[in-house]
Amino acid sequence: MTTTSAGRRRSSPRAILAALLKYLSLTLAVVAVVLPLAAVLLTSLRTSEEATATRNPLAAPDDWFNLDNFAIAFTDGQMARALWNTAFILVFSLLGTVMIGSMAAYAVDRFRFRMKKAVLALFLIAALVPSVTTQVATYQVVDGLGVMGTRWAPILLYAGTDIVSVYIFLQFMRSIPVALDEAARIDGANALTIYWRVILPLLRPAIATVVIVKGVAVYNDFYIPFLYMPSADLGTISTALFRFKGPYGAHWEVISAGTVLVIAPSLIVFLALQRFIYSGFTSGAVK
Amino acid sequence: MSAPPLAQARRSRAPSPGSPARSRRGPDDIRVAAGGRGWTPWAFLLVPLAFLAAFTYLPVAAMLFYSFTDWDGFSRTQDFVGADNYVELLTRPQLFRVFAVSLFYLAGAFVQLVLALYFATVLSFGTRLGNVFKGFLFFPYLINGVAIGFVFLYFFQPGGTLDTVLGALGVGPRLWLGDPDLVNTSLAGVSVWRFTGLTFVLFLGAIQSIPPHLYEAAELDGASRWQQFRHIIVPGIKPIIGLSAILAVSGSLSVFEIPFIMTGGSNNSETFVIQTIKLAFTFDKVGLASAAAVVLLALVLLVTWLQRILVPQERVEQS
């Protein structure tokens, strides 16, 4: 382990060597991250003859502005529809997650009632059950609700099984002084008004965290749309991209373009919200 | 996003020292702001509890029930077959093969923890372009799983990117995904590529919450960086290392997406979840698949429980 400070020991040869190794290891990591992505990006800019010709996958494309593959991927891959479906699912699942999570946290944190411990335990124990293990039976529940093969199936599943957000809200709610509730109560507000007018606006930072963490998970999820929305009309970003595998099996330039199209929004959101994204994930997983 | 395990959730209930929430644990529970009627909290809990029951508890109960039947998922009859499904699972050699596959991902998870710990430590102390490196390391975690699958299908192609790069170093081409002895190593490598960033960011956050004066004191005492790592950082972030370890083990048992997208489970790369999904939805053996899922769930719970016993959750008092 070469953990060296650039501190006062900078001048000693050993420290210089350690610093060198540190930057070398970091550079290697960056190369390992970028290399597979760069190969796909470069391929997405090639013509089909260029892509089939056996040549170095990291060679520069003949024309850096060849966007034909993106056009093919976007139209043939029904990406516009996939984006629309994903956005629809995203908006409603986020809405549901925020409402359900904050209501549960409000009830548990601000009220004293019998079986409060039991309710908390129910949420706790549920956090132990990885949803991937229960899909065989969840499938039957979704079927029984009559939403199979509609966009409501993933929306219900995303909104209904997110224990992490309950914890993020619970954690944050504890830092909101009860005096505020009491002041509102003296002014004649009932519990619903307090929740809606006092608590929810103050939860904004927690809502932002939940929206980021959950949004990334929903945008990237493959399993649930694949299982519950098999129809091609209901493709999300993930399942629409997955369908490229058949018809474009050998056309790596088109598959690559589709892949780049799916990654690009993540990159843009990441660059725009970098700071919040890190802290969101830290509190999402740790708190 | 995996749910936090019990250990973590429970620890989080204790407010950090000095936070205003501390007083709520007193017997009078002065934080409770409720007035009057007893049904108000239930009105708020109605929908959350309904969802919790419908999508967690009902499936778990149903799964247990199905696991004792021969149900195919369609017919009206569900014949009770006792423990037959479990017996069939345990006597099938395939079951052990999918567990052998998990071991590759477990090894990958170990590599991931070590890499994340190394980079988190290195980037916690004045590094030029620290935020840039941080961004590069974390970004793979945000990429769509199907996109990652395609990126690496292309990367591992015969004569593809990896062969080209290794060729420059004098290593011959391999069938990264076609060779049954190599496929799981390749796939576990993809999983390391994808998840190291998340573990890294968790470790980084934990290291940054260690009070800086501890390092200053250690430095005055003449402690080397390695000694600081060994005696300040590792003990300081132990709970997060423990959490990451359980996530790693339960994650290696429930691998699905990447091998399903990249190989469809062929060439020896079938994982437990791929097998279960195939049993249930391709071969219509819901009863048998449920038994498999119950076994998986039991294993995950066992791992979490073992972690609670082996790594006692001492609360980190931040000075």
Interface residues (C-beta under 8 A of the other chain):
Chain A: M1 T2 T3 T4 S5 A6 G7 K22 S25 L26 A29 V30 A32 V33 V34 L35 P36 L37 A39 V40 T43 T54 N56 P57 L58 M99 I100 G101 M103 A104 Y106 A107 V108 D109 R110 F111 R112 F113 R114 K116 V119 L122 F123 L124 I125 A126 A127 L128 V129 P130 S131 V132 T133 T134 Q135 V136 A137 T138 Y139 Q140 V141 L145 L156 L157 A159 G160 T161 I163 V164 V166 Y167 Q171 R174 S175 P177 V178 D181 E182 R185 A191 L192 Y195 V213 K214 V216 A217 Y219 N220 D221 F222 Y223 L227 I237 S238 T239 L241 F242 F244 W252 I255 S256 G258 T259 V262 I263 S266 L267 V269 F270 Q274 I277 Y278 S279 F281 T282 G284 A285 V286 K287
Chain B: M1 S2 A3 P4 P5 L6 Q8 A9 R10 S12 P15 S19 P20 A21 R24 D29 I30 R31 V32 A33 A34 G35 G38 T40 P41 W42 A43 F44 L45 V47 P48 L49 F51 L52 A54 F55 T56 Y57 L58 P59 V60 A62 M63 Y66 G73 L115 Y118 F119 T121 V122 L123 F125 G126 T127 R128 N131 F133 K134 G135 F136 L137 F138 F139 P140 Y141 L142 I143 N144 G145 V146 A147 F150 V151 F152 Y154 F155 Q157 G159 G160 T161 T164 V165 W193 L198 V201 L202 L204 G205 A206 R225 W226 Q228 F229 I240 L243 S250 S254 F256 E257 I261 V273 T276 I277 A280 F281 V286 A289 S290 A293 L296 L297 V300 L301 T304
